[in-house]
Amino acid sequence: MLITIPPVEVVFYRTLFATIGLGALVYFYKIPFNIGKKAILQIFLTGILIASHWILFFLSARVSTASVCLAGLATTSFWTSILEPVLLKKRIRWHEVFLGIFVVVGIYIIFRVEFDHTLGIILALISALLAALFTVINARFANAHHHHTITFYEMAGACISIFLFFPIYKILFAENHQLSLHLSYSDLVYILILAMVCTVYAYSASIEIMKKISAFSINLTINMEPVYGIILAVLIFGNEERMQMGFYVGAAIILLSVLAHPLLNKFFHRKYLETDNLR
């Protein structure tokens, strides 16, 4: 692992640095902090889901491998295809459900050949479910508030919830009942990259994009992470990340679902318009 401290501590520092960075950004560009107590509370609580997602994500990678963790994360699109119509009261797009099931087939193949990593895959699947849930919730916030303000309150909610969880974590889960909050220089560098590049920039940008495309499209695009993530993992970690051939067959199926989505989306969007015009 590139970061040596445990997953909970990683997420705490990631959200802490992201909150500080976003707070400075919002203040510097004079973006409003005050968006109403109800909205702040809702966004703050969403941050708890994000923290749980990240903790399970890093824990999955810790108990299995980065490749297994990323493959499990690819089911996010499947969960989104179910949650988005329910929570946002949208029409069920059956081609999206089909693509989501296609992804699950890929995961099933991976399960069959990498049974030793069952715990890691289960943790990654739960992490993917939470990712789908908070992405769909964010789609409701995106049109009402600035994306940097949304991300600021979500990161603050994630950071504070982890801080409040520390006493329980220390007693029940932490190694030797001690928090590992000491950062080496390399830990600090990698966590800062996570916070500033993968959170302040990428996460905020994904919320802004939701004004134009669906949560499903966002998450299906994110499913590319297993593909290039697995390639990078093999290049960086070598034999430690090499899997059986079935694993790569499953990953290829996931990739095909990503590539097929824009084509099917364009085709079925035209069909939906034709159906609506006939009514």
KOLGUSE-731556 format. One record per residue (C-alpha): residue number from 1; x, y, z. Coordinates in pm, whole numbers, plus 50000, padded with zeros to 5 digits. Layout:
N
- nr x y z
- NUM X Y Z
...
//
This chain:
279
- nr x y z
- 1 50000 50000 50000
- 2 50122 50352 49920
- 3 49959 50493 50235
- 4 50060 50317 50557
- 5 49796 50438 50806
- 6 49460 50252 50841
- 7 49156 50335 50625
- 8 48960 50529 50889
- 9 49253 50758 50958
- 10 49314 50801 50583
- 11 48957 50919 50529
- 12 48974 51149 50832
- 13 49279 51329 50697
- 14 49146 51330 50340
- 15 48821 51496 50445
- 16 48998 51733 50684
- 17 49236 51862 50417
- 18 48954 51877 50161
- 19 48734 52078 50401
- 20 49013 52328 50463
- 21 49090 52357 50091
- 22 48725 52398 49993
- 23 48660 52646 50274
- 24 48944 52862 50144
- 25 48812 52828 49788
- 26 48457 52927 49882
- 27 48581 53224 50086
- 28 48828 53343 49821
- 29 48572 53338 49539
- 30 48298 53482 49764
- 31 48070 53182 49711
- 32 47786 53190 49968
- 33 47826 52964 50272
- 34 47472 53032 50391
- 35 47234 52812 50192
- 36 46977 52758 50466
- 37 46987 52542 50778
- 38 46780 52260 50625
- 39 47001 52232 50316
- 40 47319 52247 50524
- 41 47193 51967 50751
- 42 47092 51748 50455
- 43 47426 51797 50280
- 44 47614 51749 50608
- 45 47439 51413 50665
- 46 47524 51309 50309
- 47 47886 51353 50413
- 48 47842 51063 50657
- 49 47752 50837 50363
- 50 48060 50958 50177
- 51 48285 50886 50476
- 52 48140 50536 50509
- 53 48191 50476 50136
- 54 48556 50578 50147
- 55 48632 50382 50465
- 56 48487 50064 50314
- 57 48668 50134 49987
- 58 49010 50163 50151
- 59 48935 49874 50387
- 60 48846 49653 50089
- 61 49179 49734 49927
- 62 49356 49667 50257
- 63 49202 49320 50317
- 64 49224 49210 49951
- 65 49390 49398 49664
- 66 49344 49729 49485
- 67 49223 49545 49174
- 68 48951 49353 49361
- 69 48841 49672 49535
- 70 48810 49862 49207
- 71 48621 49577 49041
- 72 48365 49578 49322
- 73 48330 49954 49292
- 74 48218 49904 48931
- 75 47874 49788 49051
- 76 47799 50153 49135
- 77 47618 50193 48802
- 78 47393 49894 48878
- 79 47292 50038 49216
- 80 47236 50377 49054
- 81 47005 50231 48789
- 82 46783 50112 49074
- 83 46812 50408 49314
- 84 46788 50699 49069
- 85 46432 50629 48942
- 86 46312 50562 49298
- 87 46467 50862 49474
- 88 46442 51117 49192
- 89 46105 50989 49063
- 90 46242 50941 48713
- 91 46130 50702 48441
- 92 46305 50365 48472
- 93 46543 50333 48180
- 94 46560 49962 48120
- 95 46873 49980 47908
- 96 47052 50129 48210
- 97 46925 49845 48429
- 98 47048 49602 48163
- 99 47392 49762 48158
- 100 47399 49751 48536
- 101 47319 49379 48529
- 102 47593 49336 48268
- 103 47835 49486 48518
- 104 47713 49246 48786
- 105 47784 48954 48550
- 106 48140 49078 48528
- 107 48159 49095 48906
- 108 48014 48741 48933
- 109 48290 48607 48708
- 110 48548 48781 48925
- 111 48386 48630 49236
- 112 48415 48283 49084
- 113 48787 48304 49016
- 114 48894 48521 49312
- 115 48701 48351 49592
- 116 48989 48410 49835
- 117 48905 48779 49823
- 118 48536 48741 49918
- 119 48552 48982 50213
- 120 48723 49247 50003
- 121 48462 49215 49728
- 122 48171 49234 49976
- 123 48315 49548 50135
- 124 48365 49698 49788
- 125 48005 49615 49689
- 126 47867 49792 49999
- 127 48099 50084 49925
- 128 47959 50096 49570
- 129 47600 50098 49702
- 130 47680 50395 49925
- 131 47853 50571 49632
- 132 47540 50528 49421
- 133 47321 50657 49705
- 134 47512 50977 49771
- 135 47557 51045 49398
- 136 47181 51028 49344
- 137 47127 51253 49647
- 138 47383 51501 49510
- 139 47187 51519 49186
- 140 46908 51680 49389
- 141 47145 51937 49538
- 142 47333 52019 49216
- 143 47071 52252 49065
- 144 47003 52436 49390
- 145 47350 52521 49525
- 146 47705 52592 49412
- 147 47909 52273 49371
- 148 48195 52399 49590
- 149 47952 52480 49874
- 150 47794 52135 49847
- 151 48132 51963 49856
- 152 48250 52181 50147
- 153 47960 52082 50373
- 154 47979 51717 50266
- 155 48350 51698 50345
- 156 48291 51876 50676
- 157 48014 51626 50758
- 158 48239 51334 50668
- 159 48531 51469 50872
- 160 48328 51548 51185
- 161 48140 51216 51174
- 162 48471 51027 51163
- 163 48609 51238 51448
- 164 48302 51154 51659
- 165 48342 50787 51563
- 166 48705 50777 51682
- 167 48630 50676 52048
- 168 48425 50372 51935
- 169 48673 50291 51661
- 170 48964 50308 51906
- 171 48802 50063 52149
- 172 48653 49812 51904
- 173 48851 49824 51580
- 174 49184 50006 51603
- 175 49500 49797 51625
- 176 49623 49788 51986
- 177 49334 50027 52065
- 178 49541 50317 51934
- 179 49471 50570 51661
- 180 49734 50588 51388
- 181 49733 50963 51329
- 182 50105 51007 51274
- 183 50176 51080 50907
- 184 50500 51001 50734
- 185 50613 51238 50461
- 186 50491 50998 50189
- 187 50156 50952 50368
- 188 50110 51329 50378
- 189 50191 51368 50008
- 190 49955 51092 49891
- 191 49670 51204 50117
- 192 49709 51563 49999
- 193 49683 51436 49641
- 194 49368 51245 49735
- 195 49221 51551 49907
- 196 49307 51822 49657
- 197 49299 51641 49322
- 198 49050 51358 49377
- 199 48818 51551 49611
- 200 48842 51930 49586
- 201 48873 51922 49207
- 202 48728 51595 49077
- 203 48447 51554 49328
- 204 48332 51917 49299
- 205 48345 51892 48919
- 206 48131 51576 48921
- 207 47859 51760 49117
- 208 47867 52051 48869
- 209 47837 51808 48576
- 210 47518 51663 48729
- 211 47337 51975 48613
- 212 47369 51838 48260
- 213 47386 51458 48284
- 214 47228 51192 48505
- 215 47373 51032 48816
- 216 47378 50702 48625
- 217 47595 50853 48351
- 218 47833 50992 48612
- 219 47868 50657 48786
- 220 47898 50456 48466
- 221 48183 50682 48363
- 222 48342 50626 48704
- 223 48329 50256 48623
- 224 48630 50321 48401
- 225 48829 50342 48727
- 226 48856 49963 48758
- 227 49003 49940 48409
- 228 49282 50194 48434
- 229 49310 50136 48810
- 230 49378 49766 48761
- 231 49635 49842 48490
- 232 49812 50093 48716
- 233 49797 49852 49011
- 234 49972 49582 48809
- 235 50234 49830 48689
- 236 50300 49970 49037
- 237 50264 49661 49256
- 238 50365 49390 49007
- 239 50291 49025 49091
- 240 50103 49123 49407
- 241 49821 49254 49187
- 242 49825 48989 48912
- 243 49500 48791 48893
- 244 49365 48485 48715
- 245 49241 48522 48358
- 246 48876 48514 48471
- 247 48933 48835 48662
- 248 49032 49017 48345
- 249 48736 48865 48156
- 250 48507 49015 48421
- 251 48688 49349 48399
- 252 48649 49343 48019
- 253 48272 49292 48053
- 254 48260 49596 48282
- 255 48452 49798 48023
- 256 48210 49694 47747
- 257 47915 49817 47955
- 258 48085 50156 47988
- 259 48153 50183 47614
- 260 47802 50067 47520
- 261 47624 50320 47741
- 262 47653 50634 47521
- 263 47538 50440 47214
- 264 47237 50287 47388
- 265 47158 50613 47563
- 266 47144 50800 47232
- 267 46925 50531 47072
- 268 46677 50500 47359
- 269 46661 50876 47417
- 270 46529 50909 47063
- 271 46279 50630 47132
- 272 46157 50802 47450
- 273 46105 51127 47259
- 274 45908 50948 46986
- 275 45690 50775 47248
- 276 45622 51104 47427
- 277 45525 51274 47099
- 278 45271 51003 47021
- 279 45092 51059 47351
//
